[in-house]
Amino acid sequence: MKLKQHSIYKKLILLRNVENSTRYYLLQVFKTLFDNYLLIREYGALKNRKPTGLIKMYFNTEKECEIELEKILRNKINKGYYMNKEIAL
């Protein structure tokens, strides 16, 4: 029997140009096997193979996750990031 993997619920890609380098900020929301929500924040420079950082945050409800996602988005847009892509699955 094959175990069910996390399914992507939402994916956002933000970009920002800084001193001849493009920085990215990837936000992904997953619904877990236990009906919780996982928000993964990955960031770094596009020129690097590996991300600079990775942060995982768990939430009990979709509403809590959406509130945190909106806070992060507002913060990043205020810092000069722009939305490149939004993929809702």
C-alpha positions in Angstrom: 0.0 0.0 0.0 1.4 3.4 -1.0 1.1 6.2 1.6 -0.6 9.4 0.6 1.8 12.3 0.3 1.1 16.0 1.1 -1.0 17.7 -1.5 -0.2 21.3 -2.5 -3.1 23.6 -1.7 -1.5 26.9 -2.8 1.8 28.1 -4.2 3.0 31.7 -4.5 6.3 32.9 -6.0 7.6 36.4 -5.2 10.6 38.1 -6.8 12.8 41.1 -6.0 15.8 42.5 -7.8 18.7 43.6 -5.6 22.1 44.7 -6.8 22.3 42.6 -10.0 20.7 39.6 -8.3 17.2 38.3 -8.3 15.9 37.1 -4.9 12.9 34.8 -4.6 10.5 34.0 -1.9 8.4 30.8 -2.4 5.3 30.2 -0.2 3.6 26.8 -0.4 0.6 25.6 1.6 0.0 21.9 2.0 -2.9 20.0 3.7 -1.3 17.3 5.8 -2.4 13.7 6.4 -3.8 14.8 9.8 -6.0 17.6 8.3 -3.6 20.3 9.5 -2.1 22.9 7.2 1.7 23.3 6.6 3.1 26.6 5.3 6.6 26.3 3.8 8.6 29.5 3.3 11.7 29.1 1.0 13.9 31.9 0.0 17.2 32.7 -1.6 18.9 34.0 -4.7 18.0 32.6 -8.1 21.7 32.2 -8.9 22.2 29.7 -6.0 21.4 26.1 -6.4 20.1 25.7 -2.8 17.8 28.0 -1.0 19.2 30.4 1.6 16.5 29.4 4.1 13.5 27.2 4.7 10.9 27.8 7.4 8.0 25.4 8.1 4.9 26.5 10.1 2.0 24.3 11.1 -1.6 25.5 11.6 -4.7 23.7 12.9 -7.1 25.5 10.6 -7.1 26.8 7.0 -8.2 30.2 8.4 -5.1 30.5 10.7 -2.9 29.6 7.8 -4.5 32.1 5.4 -4.1 34.9 8.0 -0.4 34.2 8.4 0.1 33.9 4.6 -1.5 37.3 4.1 0.7 38.9 6.8 3.8 37.4 5.1 2.6 38.6 1.7 2.0 42.2 2.9 5.4 42.3 4.6 7.3 41.0 1.5 5.4 43.4 -0.9 6.3 46.3 1.4 10.0 45.2 1.1 9.9 45.4 -2.7 8.9 41.8 -3.7 6.4 41.5 -6.5 4.2 38.5 -7.2 5.4 36.5 -10.2 3.0 33.6 -10.0 0.1 32.4 -8.0 -0.9 28.8 -8.5 -4.0 27.5 -6.7 -4.4 23.8 -6.9 
